Amino acid sequence: MILTYFGHSCFLVETNGKKILFDPFITPNELAKEIDINTIECDYIAISHGHFDHISDAVAIAKRTNAAVICAYEIYEWLQKQGITNLRPGNTGGKWNLDFGTIKFVAAVHSSCLPDGTYGANPMGFVLNTTEGDFYYSGDTALTMDMQLIPRWANLKFAVLPIGDIFTMDINDAIIAADFIQCSKIIGVHYDTFDPIKINHEEAKAKFLVAGKELILLKIGEKLEL
């Protein structure tokens, strides 16, 4: 299993011969200006919610690759209006059985609207079960007691959690979240992109280390074998 980080909360996981791209926000991200979205190949695009910093490149990439887009029902309706037809809509609590494994829609505590201002559905996270390992992407969220359910559905190899504060969990809450989901290998996202969510990298890693966990902060474009 290989994870490639494209900045903010956008990353791609290669597992069982398939590529799953999460929350594509690259072109408008000044920090990711070296990434050309036309070079990104994927079989699936998973969108956690409708905010611009999670969906901005979804239509362009989906049209070019014909990747199946996994998203909430209201985002599915919006994407249809953008000309996207290969879609896997769902809602919290449901799951899809796909060729790489299963993807389950789980609760996130946040907000969501689409780029045109319309309702973007309840935000969600994803639990993926594959023969190469299980992982959890929380999407944008506050710390929530619902995270304690995650170990009932997966034995996590790693998890992807937001850590930037202001709009999501901060470092301290992300450590508690790691306890709730029973996962000690955390890949941090949703930090540094905008001034309010800039973090001290070394301090963040040190806090996780004291808690007996590993916080991985990848460089944009960096790959990680898991």
C-alpha positions in Angstrom: 0.0 0.0 0.0 1.4 3.4 -1.1 0.1 6.8 0.0 1.0 10.0 -2.0 0.4 13.4 -0.4 -0.8 16.3 -2.7 -1.2 18.9 0.0 -3.9 20.1 2.4 -6.2 17.1 2.8 -5.6 15.6 -0.7 -3.9 12.2 -0.9 -3.9 9.1 -3.0 -3.8 5.5 -1.8 -2.7 2.7 -4.0 -4.0 -0.7 -2.8 -4.9 -4.0 -4.5 -3.9 -2.5 -7.8 -6.4 0.4 -7.6 -5.8 4.1 -6.9 -8.1 6.1 -4.7 -7.8 9.9 -4.6 -9.2 11.7 -1.6 -10.5 15.3 -1.5 -8.8 16.8 -4.6 -7.8 20.4 -3.8 -4.5 21.0 -5.7 -4.8 23.7 -8.4 -5.9 26.5 -6.1 -3.4 25.5 -3.4 -0.3 27.7 -3.7 1.8 25.2 -1.7 1.0 22.5 -4.3 1.9 24.5 -7.4 4.4 22.0 -8.5 1.7 19.3 -8.8 0.1 18.9 -12.2 -3.3 17.4 -11.8 -3.1 16.1 -15.4 -0.5 13.6 -14.3 -2.7 12.1 -11.5 -4.2 8.8 -12.4 -6.9 7.3 -10.2 -9.7 4.7 -10.3 -11.8 6.3 -7.6 -12.2 9.8 -6.1 -13.6 9.9 -2.5 -15.0 13.3 -1.4 -15.6 13.8 2.3 -17.7 17.0 2.0 -18.4 19.9 -0.4 -16.1 22.7 0.8 -13.9 24.2 -2.0 -10.7 23.0 -0.3 -11.8 19.4 -0.7 -13.6 19.3 -4.1 -12.0 22.0 -6.3 -10.3 19.6 -8.8 -12.8 16.8 -8.5 -14.7 17.5 -11.7 -11.6 18.0 -13.9 -9.9 14.9 -12.6 -13.1 12.8 -12.8 -13.8 13.8 -16.4 -10.2 13.1 -17.5 -9.8 9.7 -15.7 -13.4 8.5 -15.6 -12.7 7.6 -12.0 -15.8 6.6 -10.0 -16.6 9.4 -7.5 -17.6 8.2 -4.0 -19.5 10.9 -2.1 -22.7 11.9 -0.3 -26.0 11.9 -2.2 -26.2 15.7 -2.4 -22.7 15.9 -3.8 -23.7 13.2 -6.3 -26.6 15.3 -7.5 -24.3 18.4 -7.9 -21.7 16.4 -9.8 -24.3 15.1 -12.2 -25.0 18.7 -13.1 -21.3 19.1 -13.8 -21.4 16.2 -16.3 -20.0 13.5 -14.1 -21.8 10.1 -14.6 -19.5 7.5 -12.9 -20.7 8.0 -9.3 -21.1 5.9 -6.1 -23.4 7.9 -3.8 -24.0 7.0 -0.2 -24.7 8.4 3.3 -23.5 8.0 6.8 -23.6 4.3 8.0 -23.6 2.8 4.5 -20.8 1.2 2.5 -19.8 0.2 -1.0 -18.2 -3.2 -1.8 -15.7 -2.4 -4.6 -12.9 -4.2 -6.4 -10.2 -2.9 -3.9 -12.3 -3.8 -0.8 -15.0 -1.9 1.1 -15.5 1.8 1.9 -17.8 2.7 4.7 -19.3 6.2 5.2 -18.8 7.3 8.8 -19.8 10.4 10.8 -17.8 13.7 10.9 -18.6 16.8 12.8 -18.1 19.8 10.5 -20.2 21.8 7.9 -20.5 21.5 4.2 -21.6 23.6 1.2 -20.8 23.2 -2.4 -18.9 25.8 -4.5 -22.1 27.3 -5.8 -23.4 27.8 -2.2 -25.9 25.0 -2.3 -26.1 22.4 0.5 -23.2 20.0 0.5 -24.7 17.2 2.6 -23.5 16.1 6.0 -19.7 15.8 6.1 -18.4 12.3 6.4 -15.2 10.2 6.9 -14.3 6.9 5.4 -13.2 3.5 6.7 -11.6 1.3 4.1 -11.1 -2.4 4.5 -8.6 -4.0 2.1 -6.6 -7.2 2.0 -3.5 -5.0 2.3 -4.7 -3.3 5.5 -7.5 -1.1 6.8 -7.3 2.6 7.2 -9.5 5.6 8.2 -9.7 9.1 6.8 -11.8 11.2 9.1 -12.4 14.1 6.7 -12.7 17.5 8.3 -14.0 17.0 11.8 -14.0 17.9 15.5 -13.1 15.2 18.0 -16.2 13.1 18.4 -17.2 10.1 20.6 -18.4 8.4 17.4 -14.7 7.7 16.6 -14.8 5.0 19.3 -16.9 2.9 16.9 -14.1 2.8 14.3 -12.3 -0.2 15.8 -15.5 -2.2 15.5 -15.2 -1.9 11.7 -11.5 -2.0 11.2 -8.1 -3.0 12.5 -6.4 0.2 11.4 -2.9 0.1 9.8 -2.9 3.9 9.8 -5.3 6.9 9.9 -5.4 10.3 8.2 -6.6 13.0 10.6 -6.8 16.8 10.4 -4.5 18.6 12.9 -4.6 22.3 12.0 -7.1 23.6 14.6 -9.5 26.5 13.9 -11.7 24.6 11.4 -11.0 21.1 12.6 -9.3 19.2 15.5 -6.0 20.5 16.9 -3.0 18.3 17.8 -4.2 17.5 21.3 -7.7 16.4 20.1 -6.1 14.4 17.3 -4.1 12.5 19.9 -7.3 11.6 21.7 -8.9 10.7 18.4 -6.0 8.3 17.8 -6.8 6.7 21.2 -10.5 6.4 20.3 -9.7 4.7 16.9 -6.9 2.5 18.5 -4.3 3.6 15.9 -0.8 4.7 16.7 0.3 5.7 13.1 -1.3 9.0 12.1 -0.8 11.0 8.9 -1.6 14.6 9.6 -3.6 16.7 7.1 -5.4 20.1 6.9 -2.5 22.2 8.2 -0.2 25.0 6.9 -2.3 25.7 3.8 -3.7 28.9 5.2 -2.2 31.2 7.9 -4.8 30.3 10.6 -3.9 26.6 10.4 -0.1 26.8 10.4 1.5 24.5 13.0 4.8 23.9 14.6 5.8 20.6 13.0 8.4 19.5 15.6 6.2 20.4 18.5 3.3 18.4 17.0 5.4 15.3 16.4 6.8 15.6 19.9 3.4 15.6 21.5 2.4 12.5 19.6 5.7 10.8 20.6 5.0 11.5 24.3 1.6 9.9 23.8 3.3 6.8 22.4 2.1 7.5 18.8 3.7 8.5 15.5 2.6 11.6 13.6 3.7 11.6 10.0 3.8 15.0 8.2 4.6 14.4 4.5 6.0 16.9 2.1 3.7 17.7 -0.9 4.4 15.1 -3.6 6.0 12.7 -1.1 5.2 9.0 -1.3 4.9 6.7 1.8 4.9 2.9 1.7 2.7 1.5 4.4 
